[in-house]
């Protein structure tokens, strides 16, 4: 049996969630192959060579893979699919966009957002916003799976034994979908899904300008900044800040929820955090039911005091 992991990358670095996906792949039988698709992505290839457990790298270099669309990448994966029993990608926006198309082309049922592997054909995934777990046994010859990165340990660099590299002929670009422009949020803070500390704000922040006090606290802690869906929908912060069932799922060592009431949608994205601290002026806020530590206080007084004391 052989496992294919799709390496999400930006032509410079492999995304951290891929390392967790490789951790999941290591629990399956057989060799692990890594597909790297990009444009002038030599640095990604060099990083991939160092990853533990990867026995073969499939490398596709083409101009239209600089910002690959699912229409192109799925056809590339389809050309390889018959050789693999498992095809894995992280359950990020990238993986959620790509693998459903791959599963449809192969004509199999995708298994989404797994958090545990019990056997090569049996997986566990959350349902009902994480309030229940479903055990799924697949009889499909090829299992197409997205992996919840926070549920698996990331693999580390290997011992320097470079895997085999096979250069692939890239599929022709799609005429139906192209990337015309991108607007990326750049920050020096850690990526939300891989940060060990996350500070998130909710509707209680009142405005986007008020997130400045959270950013000062985050800078002191070396933390990423997140937000509830209510804060994102209110226009306080960009969509990529959103933590929750319809945003990003995080499980840091420390999660600080500020002005967040604790809707089920948000809890589904952060309740697996190791330590949860909630700050809210409403003592009956649902967030306190999952918090390890709770502070009933005005966040506009508490956060500056905490920041000053660090």
ABEGO torsion letter per residue (X at the ends): XBBBBBBBBAGABBBAAAAAAAAAAAABBEBBBBBBBBBGAAAAAAAAAABBGBABBBBBBBAAAABBBAAAAAAAAAAAAAABABBBBBBBAAAAAAAAAAAAAAGBBBBBGBABBABAABBBBBBGGGABBBBBBBABABBBBBBBAAABBBBBBBAGBBBBBBBBBBBBBBAABBBABBBBBBBABBBAAABABBBBBBAAAGBAAAAAAAAAAAAAAGBBBBBBAAAAAAGABBAAABBEAABBBBBBABBBBBGBAGBAAAAAAAAABABBBBBBABAABAAAAABABBBBBBAAAAAAAAAAAX
